[in-house]
């Protein structure tokens, strides 16, 4: 599954949790959507500056932790095979 498909699936699943879930499930789904929606807009070239800033901060954090190489953007990497 490519990243775009994964993100779409995650958005759909978490939106459904908002419809069917408890307050605890709602809070978790909202948190996931707060990441997945900006990522979706960036991947589809419809991002706001806020979306870009959010993903930039996440990318910088992943680089600081050594999980993403400097000069690399996590959502532009090829998936592991």
C-alpha positions as CSV (number, residue, x, y, z in Angstrom):
1,X,0.0,0.0,0.0
2,X,1.5,3.4,-0.9
3,X,1.5,6.3,1.4
4,X,-1.5,8.1,-0.2
5,X,-3.6,4.9,0.1
6,X,-2.5,4.4,3.7
7,X,-3.4,8.0,4.6
8,X,-6.8,7.8,2.9
9,X,-7.5,4.5,4.8
10,X,-6.5,6.1,8.1
11,X,-8.7,9.2,7.5
12,X,-11.7,7.0,6.7
13,X,-11.1,4.7,9.7
14,X,-10.7,7.5,12.1
15,X,-13.7,9.5,10.8
16,X,-15.8,6.3,11.3
17,X,-14.5,6.1,14.9
18,X,-15.8,9.7,15.4
19,X,-19.3,8.5,14.3
20,X,-19.3,5.3,16.3
21,X,-16.9,5.8,19.1
22,X,-16.9,6.8,22.8
23,X,-15.5,10.0,24.0
24,X,-12.1,8.3,24.5
25,X,-12.2,6.9,21.0
26,X,-13.2,10.3,19.7
27,X,-10.2,12.0,21.3
28,X,-7.8,9.4,19.8
29,X,-9.4,9.7,16.4
30,X,-9.2,13.5,16.5
31,X,-5.5,13.3,17.3
32,X,-4.8,11.0,14.4
33,X,-6.8,13.1,12.0
34,X,-4.8,16.2,13.2
35,X,-1.8,14.5,11.6
36,X,-3.4,12.6,8.7
37,X,-5.4,15.5,7.2
38,X,-2.4,17.8,6.8
39,X,-0.3,14.9,5.4
40,X,-3.1,14.2,2.9
41,X,-3.2,17.8,1.8
42,X,0.5,18.0,1.4
43,X,0.6,14.7,-0.6
44,X,-2.2,16.1,-2.9
45,X,-0.5,19.5,-3.3
46,X,-3.4,21.3,-1.6
47,X,-1.5,22.2,1.6
48,X,-1.9,25.3,3.7
49,X,1.1,27.0,5.2
50,X,0.0,25.5,8.6
51,X,0.0,22.0,7.1
52,X,3.5,22.5,5.8
53,X,4.7,23.8,9.2
54,X,3.2,20.9,11.0
55,X,4.9,18.3,8.8
56,X,8.1,20.3,8.9
57,X,8.2,20.2,12.7
58,X,7.5,16.5,12.6
59,X,10.2,15.9,10.0
60,X,12.7,18.0,12.0
61,X,11.9,15.9,15.1
62,X,12.3,12.6,13.3
63,X,15.7,13.9,12.0
64,X,16.8,14.9,15.5
65,X,15.9,11.4,16.7
66,X,17.9,9.9,13.9
67,X,14.9,8.2,12.3
68,X,15.1,10.3,9.1
69,X,18.4,11.3,7.5
70,X,19.2,15.0,7.3
71,X,18.1,16.4,4.0
72,X,15.3,13.8,3.7
73,X,11.6,14.3,4.1
74,X,9.8,11.4,5.7
75,X,6.8,11.5,3.4
76,X,8.9,11.5,0.3
77,X,10.9,8.4,1.2
78,X,10.4,5.2,-0.7
79,X,8.7,2.5,1.3
80,X,10.8,-0.4,2.7
81,X,10.5,-3.6,0.7
